[in-house]
Amino acid sequence: MMGKWQRYYPIKLIDVVTGKVNSNYVLMYVTDFIDAFDLEKSSYRYNEKYNFYSFIPMETYLNEKECAGHDVFRCCRSVASIYVSERVKAIVEKNKWIGFAFYQQQ
């Protein structure tokens, strides 16, 4: 599930008050970009000059066929968000990992 489409980079967190260094963290960069949006159902604006899509929150739909088999991915038309499968969401919640916010996608 994890690894093929992600790169991991070790990071150090430094407590600015105590100066204590914590090296138990990694940064995950998601490299799986797919054409996942259902453009017929979604609301968005397209800037032709910059080839840039702005999708309207809560009016964005994913194409289930395109997303099948991808547990963690980004959409190639709008790369800021990271999408995860229900399987990954369950792992995060079971382990009580922090720093995640999940929003239901259409």
N, CA and C atoms as a LAMMPS dump frame, in Angstrom:
ITEM: TIMESTEP
0
ITEM: NUMBER OF ATOMS
318
ITEM: BOX BOUNDS ff ff ff
-5.0000000000000000e+02 5.0000000000000000e+02
-5.0000000000000000e+02 5.0000000000000000e+02
-5.0000000000000000e+02 5.0000000000000000e+02
ITEM: ATOMS id mol type element x y z
1 1 1 N 0.827 -1.196 0
2 1 2 C 0 0 0
3 1 3 C 0.866 1.253 0
4 2 1 N 1.798 1.354 0.903
5 2 2 C 2.595 2.568 1.001
6 2 3 C 3.983 2.314 0.416
7 3 1 N 4.544 3.296 -0.211
8 3 2 C 5.93 3.199 -0.644
9 3 3 C 6.151 3.395 -2.127
10 4 1 N 5.373 2.722 -2.971
11 4 2 C 5.606 2.803 -4.409
12 4 3 C 5.39 4.223 -4.939
13 5 1 N 4.38 4.887 -4.441
14 5 2 C 4.025 6.211 -4.953
15 5 3 C 4.28 7.326 -3.95
16 6 1 N 5.142 7.054 -2.985
17 6 2 C 5.5 8.077 -2.013
18 6 3 C 7.013 8.076 -1.824
19 7 1 N 7.519 9.209 -1.447
20 7 2 C 8.919 9.339 -1.038
21 7 3 C 8.914 9.837 0.393
22 8 1 N 9.823 9.314 1.186
23 8 2 C 9.897 9.69 2.594
24 8 3 C 11.217 10.386 2.875
25 9 1 N 11.133 11.471 3.638
26 9 2 C 12.311 12.248 3.991
27 9 3 C 12.359 12.406 5.506
28 10 1 N 13.454 11.988 6.138
29 10 2 C 13.555 12.167 7.59
30 10 3 C 13.644 13.649 7.934
31 11 1 N 12.985 14.028 9.002
32 11 2 C 13.037 15.42 9.453
33 11 3 C 13.321 15.46 10.953
34 12 1 N 13.802 16.598 11.403
35 12 2 C 14.034 16.825 12.828
36 12 3 C 13.12 17.954 13.279
37 13 1 N 12.446 17.728 14.386
38 13 2 C 11.635 18.77 14.991
39 13 3 C 12.393 19.292 16.206
40 14 1 N 12.527 20.59 16.288
41 14 2 C 13.26 21.201 17.388
42 14 3 C 12.3 22.039 18.218
43 15 1 N 12.177 21.697 19.48
44 15 2 C 11.351 22.467 20.409
45 15 3 C 12.03 23.813 20.634
46 16 1 N 11.368 24.899 20.247
47 16 2 C 11.994 26.221 20.323
48 16 3 C 12.19 26.699 21.761
49 17 1 N 11.463 26.127 22.699
50 17 2 C 11.6 26.521 24.098
51 17 3 C 12.735 25.759 24.776
52 18 1 N 12.729 24.425 24.609
53 18 2 C 13.714 23.596 25.316
54 18 3 C 14.943 23.276 24.478
55 19 1 N 14.81 23.396 23.156
56 19 2 C 15.913 23.031 22.274
57 19 3 C 16.011 21.538 22.024
58 20 1 N 15.095 20.75 22.593
59 20 2 C 15.095 19.303 22.424
60 20 3 C 14.807 18.935 20.961
61 21 1 N 15.594 17.996 20.446
62 21 2 C 15.454 17.556 19.056
63 21 3 C 14.723 16.22 19.02
64 22 1 N 13.71 16.128 18.165
65 22 2 C 12.974 14.879 17.977
66 22 3 C 13.175 14.451 16.529
67 23 1 N 13.789 13.294 16.333
68 23 2 C 14.075 12.775 14.984
69 23 3 C 13.157 11.63 14.599
70 24 1 N 12.033 11.48 15.27
71 24 2 C 11.132 10.355 15.019
72 24 3 C 10.054 10.657 13.984
73 25 1 N 10.292 11.616 13.119
74 25 2 C 9.29 12.011 12.136
75 25 3 C 9.844 11.916 10.715
76 26 1 N 8.931 11.718 9.776
77 26 2 C 9.297 11.75 8.361
78 26 3 C 8.274 12.601 7.621
79 27 1 N 8.693 13.165 6.53
80 27 2 C 7.817 13.899 5.627
81 27 3 C 7.504 12.956 4.468
82 28 1 N 6.23 12.81 4.137
83 28 2 C 5.846 11.957 3.02
84 28 3 C 5.447 12.845 1.843
85 29 1 N 6.117 12.649 0.711
86 29 2 C 5.77 13.367 -0.509
87 29 3 C 5.07 12.381 -1.44
88 30 1 N 3.823 12.677 -1.803
89 30 2 C 3.018 11.791 -2.645
90 30 3 C 3.345 12.059 -4.108
91 31 1 N 3.759 11.021 -4.824
92 31 2 C 4.154 11.157 -6.23
93 31 3 C 3.168 10.502 -7.198
94 32 1 N 2.06 9.988 -6.689
95 32 2 C 1.05 9.357 -7.54
96 32 3 C 0.038 10.424 -7.958
97 33 1 N 0.162 10.91 -9.193
98 33 2 C -0.74 11.911 -9.747
99 33 3 C -1.64 11.238 -10.778
100 34 1 N -2.961 11.302 -10.562
101 34 2 C -3.9 10.688 -11.503
102 34 3 C -4.955 11.714 -11.916
103 35 1 N -5.611 11.453 -13.044
104 35 2 C -6.677 12.325 -13.544
105 35 3 C -7.986 11.863 -12.904
106 36 1 N -8.191 12.228 -11.639
107 36 2 C -9.247 11.633 -10.824
108 36 3 C -10.569 12.393 -10.796
109 37 1 N -10.59 13.645 -11.192
110 37 2 C -11.823 14.418 -11.081
111 37 3 C -12.831 14.031 -12.156
112 38 1 N -14.09 13.994 -11.764
113 38 2 C -15.182 13.81 -12.71
114 38 3 C -15.592 15.216 -13.146
115 39 1 N -15.092 15.635 -14.304
116 39 2 C -15.309 17.01 -14.761
117 39 3 C -16.756 17.296 -15.145
118 40 1 N -17.509 16.262 -15.5
119 40 2 C -18.921 16.476 -15.863
120 40 3 C -19.764 16.826 -14.645
121 41 1 N -19.437 16.276 -13.479
122 41 2 C -20.215 16.514 -12.267
123 41 3 C -19.659 17.658 -11.415
124 42 1 N -18.37 17.897 -11.496
125 42 2 C -17.705 18.864 -10.611
126 42 3 C -17.924 20.31 -11.05
127 43 1 N -17.864 21.212 -10.084
128 43 2 C -17.888 22.648 -10.368
129 43 3 C -16.458 23.163 -10.269
130 44 1 N -16.024 23.876 -11.287
131 44 2 C -14.651 24.384 -11.295
132 44 3 C -14.53 25.552 -12.265
133 45 1 N -13.427 26.246 -12.136
134 45 2 C -13.064 27.303 -13.089
135 45 3 C -11.749 26.885 -13.724
136 46 1 N -11.615 27.218 -14.988
137 46 2 C -10.388 26.871 -15.71
138 46 3 C -9.768 28.132 -16.286
139 47 1 N -8.486 28.325 -16.002
140 47 2 C -7.737 29.458 -16.543
141 47 3 C -6.874 28.919 -17.679
142 48 1 N -7.299 29.191 -18.897
143 48 2 C -6.611 28.664 -20.081
144 48 3 C -5.184 29.198 -20.205
145 49 1 N -4.996 30.459 -19.863
146 49 2 C -3.67 31.065 -19.983
147 49 3 C -2.628 30.298 -19.162
148 50 1 N -3.001 29.888 -17.952
149 50 2 C -2.069 29.193 -17.064
150 50 3 C -2.333 27.691 -16.967
151 51 1 N -3.309 27.197 -17.73
152 51 2 C -3.696 25.786 -17.684
153 51 3 C -3.925 25.365 -16.231
154 52 1 N -4.762 26.136 -15.53
155 52 2 C -4.96 25.958 -14.094
156 52 3 C -6.443 25.765 -13.783
157 53 1 N -6.738 24.741 -12.972
158 53 2 C -8.105 24.46 -12.548
159 53 3 C -8.294 24.902 -11.104
160 54 1 N -9.433 25.533 -10.821
161 54 2 C -9.832 25.857 -9.451
162 54 3 C -11.14 25.13 -9.18
163 55 1 N -11.078 24.122 -8.339
164 55 2 C -12.263 23.324 -8.041
165 55 3 C -12.993 23.905 -6.832
166 56 1 N -14.322 23.894 -6.892
167 56 2 C -15.164 24.461 -5.851
168 56 3 C -15.35 23.408 -4.748
169 57 1 N -14.944 23.727 -3.508
170 57 2 C -15.113 22.759 -2.412
171 57 3 C -16.568 22.329 -2.266
172 58 1 N -16.765 21.106 -1.903
173 58 2 C -18.074 20.474 -1.696
174 58 3 C -18.872 20.329 -2.999
175 59 1 N -18.282 20.718 -4.125
176 59 2 C -18.92 20.521 -5.428
177 59 3 C -17.937 19.83 -6.373
178 60 1 N -17.042 19.05 -5.779
179 60 2 C -16.016 18.355 -6.543
180 60 3 C -16.264 16.858 -6.429
181 61 1 N -16.271 16.176 -7.556
182 61 2 C -16.545 14.748 -7.583
183 61 3 C -15.346 14.003 -8.165
184 62 1 N -15.086 12.835 -7.598
185 62 2 C -14.011 11.983 -8.096
186 62 3 C -14.584 10.888 -8.973
187 63 1 N -13.803 10.465 -9.948
188 63 2 C -14.168 9.369 -10.832
189 63 3 C -13.722 8.071 -10.161
190 64 1 N -14.668 7.274 -9.699
191 64 2 C -14.349 6.055 -8.944
192 64 3 C -13.479 5.093 -9.74
193 65 1 N -13.708 4.994 -11.043
194 65 2 C -12.9 4.095 -11.885
195 65 3 C -11.426 4.485 -11.864
196 66 1 N -11.164 5.776 -11.99
197 66 2 C -9.783 6.271 -12.007
198 66 3 C -9.104 6.102 -10.647
199 67 1 N -9.878 6.2 -9.58
200 67 2 C -9.313 6.139 -8.224
201 67 3 C -9.103 4.715 -7.731
202 68 1 N -9.765 3.747 -8.352
203 68 2 C -9.657 2.354 -7.911
204 68 3 C -8.195 1.903 -7.921
205 69 1 N -7.781 1.301 -6.824
206 69 2 C -6.421 0.79 -6.724
207 69 3 C -5.393 1.807 -6.258
208 70 1 N -5.822 3.016 -5.987
209 70 2 C -4.922 4.067 -5.502
210 70 3 C -5.3 4.393 -4.056
211 71 1 N -4.421 4.073 -3.114
212 71 2 C -4.71 4.346 -1.706
213 71 3 C -4.346 5.767 -1.295
214 72 1 N -3.31 6.331 -1.899
215 72 2 C -2.869 7.697 -1.605
216 72 3 C -2.498 8.333 -2.939
217 73 1 N -3.129 9.475 -3.275
218 73 2 C -2.835 10.086 -4.571
219 73 3 C -3.145 11.572 -4.56
220 74 1 N -2.673 12.234 -5.597
221 74 2 C -3.011 13.626 -5.893
222 74 3 C -3.673 13.659 -7.262
223 75 1 N -4.486 14.665 -7.479
224 75 2 C -5.129 14.829 -8.786
225 75 3 C -4.261 15.734 -9.648
226 76 1 N -3.984 15.298 -10.857
227 76 2 C -3.067 16.042 -11.72
228 76 3 C -3.617 17.411 -12.144
229 77 1 N -4.912 17.639 -12.04
230 77 2 C -5.477 18.942 -12.42
231 77 3 C -5.465 19.953 -11.274
232 78 1 N -5.234 19.465 -10.069
233 78 2 C -5.183 20.333 -8.882
234 78 3 C -4.392 19.579 -7.82
235 79 1 N -3.109 19.88 -7.704
236 79 2 C -2.18 19.017 -6.957
237 79 3 C -2.059 19.319 -5.468
238 80 1 N -2.704 20.356 -4.966
239 80 2 C -2.503 20.737 -3.562
240 80 3 C -3.045 19.696 -2.58
241 81 1 N -4.192 19.147 -2.846
242 81 2 C -4.81 18.193 -1.924
243 81 3 C -4.252 16.791 -2.11
244 82 1 N -4.268 16.044 -1.03
245 82 2 C -3.885 14.634 -1.067
246 82 3 C -5.136 13.834 -0.724
247 83 1 N -5.437 12.847 -1.534
248 83 2 C -6.614 12.013 -1.353
249 83 3 C -6.172 10.636 -0.868
250 84 1 N -6.953 10.069 0.059
251 84 2 C -6.646 8.741 0.574
252 84 3 C -7.895 7.875 0.527
253 85 1 N -7.671 6.58 0.445
254 85 2 C -8.777 5.628 0.445
255 85 3 C -9.32 5.454 1.858
256 86 1 N -10.478 4.834 1.965
257 86 2 C -11.048 4.518 3.278
258 86 3 C -10.102 3.619 4.067
259 87 1 N -9.366 2.781 3.38
260 87 2 C -8.412 1.875 4.034
261 87 3 C -7.322 2.676 4.764
262 88 1 N -6.766 3.677 4.11
263 88 2 C -5.727 4.509 4.731
264 88 3 C -6.327 5.322 5.872
265 89 1 N -7.511 5.858 5.664
266 89 2 C -8.184 6.624 6.713
267 89 3 C -8.366 5.773 7.962
268 90 1 N -8.786 4.517 7.789
269 90 2 C -8.988 3.616 8.925
270 90 3 C -7.677 3.354 9.67
271 91 1 N -6.576 3.199 8.94
272 91 2 C -5.264 2.978 9.57
273 91 3 C -4.868 4.188 10.409
274 92 1 N -5.055 5.375 9.864
275 92 2 C -4.713 6.607 10.577
276 92 3 C -5.544 6.727 11.852
277 93 1 N -6.844 6.5 11.739
278 93 2 C -7.728 6.632 12.899
279 93 3 C -7.454 5.555 13.951
280 94 1 N -7.204 4.322 13.514
281 94 2 C -6.914 3.224 14.451
282 94 3 C -5.657 3.507 15.264
283 95 1 N -4.633 4.069 14.618
284 95 2 C -3.369 4.349 15.292
285 95 3 C -3.341 5.706 15.988
286 96 1 N -4.44 6.459 15.857
287 96 2 C -4.576 7.793 16.487
288 96 3 C -3.425 8.718 16.094
289 97 1 N -3.054 8.664 14.8
290 97 2 C -2.016 9.559 14.301
291 97 3 C -2.576 10.976 14.247
292 98 1 N -1.725 11.948 14.497
293 98 2 C -2.159 13.338 14.503
294 98 3 C -1.695 14.045 13.232
295 99 1 N -2.3 15.191 12.96
296 99 2 C -1.908 15.994 11.807
297 99 3 C -2.701 15.691 10.549
298 100 1 N -3.771 14.931 10.669
299 100 2 C -4.597 14.585 9.517
300 100 3 C -5.971 15.238 9.652
301 101 1 N -6.529 15.665 8.547
302 101 2 C -7.908 16.165 8.508
303 101 3 C -8.58 15.506 7.298
304 102 1 N -9.657 14.802 7.54
305 102 2 C -10.347 14.107 6.464
306 102 3 C -11.648 14.807 6.139
307 103 1 N -11.91 14.979 4.855
308 103 2 C -13.147 15.577 4.373
309 103 3 C -13.773 14.609 3.39
310 104 1 N -15.085 14.417 3.506
311 104 2 C -15.788 13.512 2.605
312 104 3 C -15.783 14.09 1.197
313 105 1 N -15.379 13.287 0.239
314 105 2 C -15.369 13.694 -1.162
315 105 3 C -16.538 13.031 -1.851
316 106 1 N -17.095 13.687 -2.833
317 106 2 C -18.244 13.153 -3.566
318 106 3 C -17.83 12.008 -4.459
